[in-house]
Amino acid sequence: MFLKTINRNDDLKEVLLRLSQAEIKAMADDSIFSRGKSYYNEGYVFDIKQSVTNSVMARVKGSYANSYEVKLYKEGSELRAKCDCPYGDVCKHIVATFISIYKEKEIKESIVLKQEDKLLTYFENLSRAELIELLMEFSPENFKKEIILRDAPVEELNICLNEIASSIQFDIEDEELLYNPEQFQEKISEYMENLKIFVNQSPDEVLDVVFELAIEIEEKQENGYLYIDHYSSEEYFDFDIFSDEIMALINKIEDKEKQLRLFMSFGALASASGYLPFSYDALEIEDKTALLPYFNQDSSLSFYHFIEACLSFEEKEHFLLTQDVKRVYKTLIYIYCENNKKSLAIKVVEDLLKERFDLAYVQELLALTEVSAERFRTFVFQAIEKNSYGDFNFIVGGLKKVDKPEELEALWKETNLSQYYKYLKKEERIAEMFELLEELPENREKFFKKNKEAYSKDAIVFFNVQIEEHLKATGDNHYRAIADALWELKPLIKVEELRVKVENLKHEYKRRRNFVAILEDRFGFLR
């Protein structure tokens, strides 16, 4: 992921060593930065090394003896990072690595990574017993537990799961913990990591625990827990992280049938939730056709779009026609045109236009087919009558194409005078703009500033009135406004007349020292 722009010619190691703590903090949310700092202080970062591929690698301790790999690297003029934890954004492990580099100011070149071929040769020459000894010594604890429990009796697995569920229930009722969102999140992440051990032996039971946990966390959130509003920041339970952790569990399930069923259950849970994010793209799946049995007319549009490529034209059409056409008309138009059924696409738009006028429908229709000059004129008329700010460009373009635009212009002038004035300005119809200034006084200043020479008498009157109005008040903003008005008068009156006017103001209001100073600064050249 992108972190910051750097000089493409700079050495990565030098870039990392130059980073300030403020630059590191700017890369992540306050809560993530705080957790990363805690991880560094706890000594969770180890084995920071620079590889021959111009990247920096680190290991950061996670939950239950697991660790995550962080990679910092350059891509052109971008500093980027990766972490194999489930978070998916700038995480606490990445922040902890940056802080470790900032504090230690040292990056070792990796002998191991430089000599990877030698390392592989070494492993290949080890005996089976020696490899087993290495695995027993260096394998993560969760990896060992998962293998041990692979053939465990169901009763034993259920006992372990019940113990975890009881611990979760104990923590979720701990008020002190609930008022510490950061610590609570850490606890939940530990439980989620530990549940990975059981997810292939008891996927349904594990996800039952997780889904029940999700519901309870939402209830706590609704009751005012898990959120603290500090003076300059906020601390909260991050449902994005929790959702990623649920997906990490689901993606770990080896039984594909159960995996898909539980994935769809998670989708239903998230759909009913006010907090849990969900994305079909988070599922690691090669063949989406396996999801087709879960597709029906009650499926969500996001699910439809996820498996769209696996559906026939008839299946797509049938599903879309059961939806609110106003929400899916663009998709319907696309599949009809893609399958040489443009007449059906036109019918979709025509039916929508019968219900109500909407410029978006009109533009779709015009892209699909030609309409008569009379009908196009009707569309412009309807757009003017609708009086929507977003229809401005269509109306302007339409007035250039229709016969006798004066009638439609008169309607627009009556319906929305300010938009009509904007149209006159766009078309540079200055004389007509001038005629409307009495009704649109808010446009006078800009008009006279731009057209003062053409309407010099009126402009002089206007700017003199502005000066008199601002003289009634004090304050630098009023003094600057007077100076601006005097400056606009500069090309309209004789130099001597302007000089006398400025000097009279300086004399009459000499006690307004800031005012006199502003006039001196702007008009000192007149002396």
Buried (B, 14 or more C-beta within 10 A) or exposed (E): EEBBEBEEEEEBBEBBBEBEEEBBBEBBBEBBBBBBBBBBEEEBBEEBBBBEEEBBBBBBBBBBBBBBBBBBBBEEEBBBBBBEBBBBEBBBBBBBBBBBBBEEEEBEEBEEBBEEEEEEEEEEEEEEEEEEEEEEEEEEEBBBBBEEBEEBEEEEBBEBBEEBBEBBBEBBEBEEBBBBBBBBBBBBBBBBBBBBBBBBBBBEBBBBBBBBBBEBBBEBBEEEBBBEEEEEEEBBBBBEBBBBBBBBBBBBBEEEEBBBBBBBBBBEBBEEBEBBEBEBEBBEBEEBEBBEEBBEEEBBBEBBEBBBEBBEEEBBBEBBEEBEBEEBBEBBBBBBBEBEBEEBBBEBBEEBBEEEBBBEBBEBBBEBEEBEEEEBBBBBBBBBEBEBEEBBEBBBEBBEEBEEBEEBBEBBBEEBEEBBBBBBBEEEEBEBBBEBBEEBEEBBBEBBBEBBEEBBEBBBEBBBEBBEEBBEEEEEEBBBBBBBBBBBBEEBBEEEEBBEBBBEBBEEBEEBEEBBEBBEEBBEEBE
